[in-house]
């Protein structure tokens, strides 16, 4: 299975906001960091806001931030919002009656089991799992820089 660009950039946007937390992240900065257009990013942000994974702050100093802790946002939450279809084979798609064995097909069962395993792995990781090391490094670097300024 291959995830779409929407899923990849939605996950990366949440990771960016997690690393930048508690500060607001500017959409232009996120777009620049990943080399994507702001328009594309705004399209990605909409379902994340509607499903309360991100929140927006309007105004001159506005931006985006996580709507809940990164430890509460699983990769599966994001992928299910951004992917349209999880059919691994044509027979997974609704209404396909071209194969007379679809109901008792061992291939269908094996692929369904594989998809459930994929979901289980995505469910087991959170945005925090992917960003905590970077946040800690950012904090240490910030403290070291502050210490250098004080000396």
C-alpha positions as CSV (number, residue, x, y, z in Angstrom):
1,X,0.0,0.0,0.0
2,X,1.2,3.5,-0.8
3,X,0.0,6.5,1.0
4,X,-0.9,9.6,-0.9
5,X,0.9,13.0,-0.8
6,X,-2.1,14.3,1.3
7,X,-1.4,11.7,4.0
8,X,2.4,12.3,4.0
9,X,2.1,16.1,4.2
10,X,-0.7,16.0,6.7
11,X,1.4,13.9,9.0
12,X,4.4,16.1,8.4
13,X,2.3,19.2,9.2
14,X,1.2,17.8,12.5
15,X,4.8,16.8,13.3
16,X,6.0,20.3,12.5
17,X,3.4,21.8,14.8
18,X,4.3,19.3,17.5
19,X,8.0,20.2,17.3
20,X,7.2,23.9,17.3
21,X,4.7,23.6,20.2
22,X,3.6,25.5,22.2
23,X,4.3,28.3,19.7
24,X,2.1,28.8,16.7
25,X,3.3,27.6,13.3
26,X,2.8,29.8,10.3
27,X,1.4,28.1,7.3
28,X,4.0,29.8,5.1
29,X,6.8,28.4,7.2
30,X,5.3,24.8,7.0
31,X,4.8,25.1,3.3
32,X,8.4,26.3,2.8
33,X,9.8,23.6,5.0
34,X,8.3,20.9,2.9
35,X,8.5,22.6,-0.5
36,X,4.7,22.6,-1.1
37,X,2.3,25.4,-2.0
38,X,0.4,27.2,0.7
39,X,-2.8,26.5,-1.3
40,X,-2.1,22.8,-1.1
41,X,-1.4,23.0,2.6
42,X,-4.6,24.9,3.3
43,X,-6.5,22.1,1.6
44,X,-4.7,19.6,3.9
45,X,-5.4,21.7,7.0
46,X,-9.1,21.9,6.5
47,X,-10.0,18.3,7.4
48,X,-7.5,18.3,10.2
49,X,-9.2,21.4,11.7
50,X,-12.7,20.0,11.1
51,X,-11.7,16.8,12.9
52,X,-10.1,18.7,15.8
53,X,-6.5,17.6,15.2
54,X,-5.3,21.1,14.4
55,X,-6.7,24.6,15.3
56,X,-6.2,27.8,13.6
57,X,-5.6,31.2,15.1
58,X,-6.5,34.2,12.9
59,X,-4.8,37.5,12.8
60,X,-1.5,39.2,12.2
61,X,0.3,36.8,14.5
62,X,-1.9,33.8,13.8
63,X,-1.1,30.4,12.6
64,X,-1.8,26.8,13.3
65,X,-1.2,24.5,16.3
66,X,-2.2,21.0,17.5
67,X,-5.7,21.0,18.9
68,X,-4.8,18.2,21.3
69,X,-1.7,16.7,22.7
70,X,0.6,15.0,20.1
71,X,0.4,11.9,22.3
72,X,-3.3,11.6,21.6
73,X,-3.1,11.8,17.8
74,X,-2.3,8.5,16.2
75,X,-1.0,8.0,12.7
76,X,-4.1,6.0,11.9
77,X,-6.3,9.0,12.9
78,X,-4.6,11.1,10.2
79,X,-4.4,8.4,7.5
80,X,-8.1,7.6,7.8
81,X,-8.9,11.3,7.3
82,X,-6.6,11.7,4.3
83,X,-6.9,8.4,2.4
84,X,-10.0,7.8,0.3
85,X,-9.6,4.1,-0.3
86,X,-8.0,1.2,1.5
87,X,-8.8,-1.5,-1.1
88,X,-5.6,-3.6,-1.6
89,X,-7.2,-5.5,-4.5
90,X,-10.1,-4.8,-6.8
91,X,-12.3,-7.4,-5.0
92,X,-12.1,-5.2,-1.8
93,X,-14.0,-2.5,-3.5
94,X,-17.7,-2.6,-3.0
95,X,-19.9,-4.0,-5.7
96,X,-17.3,-6.0,-7.5
97,X,-19.0,-9.2,-8.6
98,X,-16.7,-10.2,-11.4
99,X,-15.0,-12.9,-9.2
100,X,-17.3,-15.7,-8.2
101,X,-15.0,-16.7,-5.3
102,X,-14.8,-13.3,-3.6
103,X,-16.9,-14.3,-0.6
104,X,-14.7,-17.3,0.4
105,X,-11.4,-16.2,-1.3
106,X,-8.3,-16.9,0.7
107,X,-6.5,-14.1,-1.0
108,X,-9.3,-11.7,0.1
109,X,-8.8,-13.0,3.7
110,X,-5.0,-12.6,3.6
111,X,-5.2,-9.1,2.2
112,X,-7.8,-8.1,4.8
113,X,-5.5,-9.5,7.6
114,X,-2.6,-7.5,6.1
115,X,-4.7,-4.3,6.1
116,X,-5.7,-4.9,9.7
117,X,-2.0,-5.3,10.7
118,X,-1.1,-2.1,8.8
119,X,-3.9,-0.3,10.8
120,X,-2.6,-1.8,14.1
121,X,0.9,-0.4,13.5
122,X,-0.4,3.0,12.5
123,X,-2.7,2.9,15.6
124,X,0.4,2.1,17.8
125,X,2.3,5.3,16.9
126,X,1.4,8.9,17.8
127,X,2.7,12.2,16.5
128,X,4.6,12.5,19.8
129,X,6.4,9.2,19.2
130,X,7.8,10.8,16.0
131,X,8.7,14.2,17.4
132,X,9.6,13.9,21.1
133,X,13.4,13.5,20.3
134,X,13.3,16.5,18.0
135,X,11.4,18.6,20.6
136,X,13.9,17.7,23.3
137,X,16.8,18.6,21.0
138,X,15.1,21.9,20.1
139,X,14.6,22.7,23.8
140,X,18.2,21.9,24.7
141,X,19.5,24.0,21.8
142,X,17.3,26.9,22.9
143,X,18.5,26.7,26.5
144,X,22.1,26.4,25.4
145,X,21.6,29.5,23.1
146,X,20.0,31.4,26.0
147,X,22.8,30.4,28.3
148,X,25.4,31.7,25.8
149,X,23.5,35.0,25.5
150,X,23.5,35.4,29.3
151,X,27.3,34.9,29.6
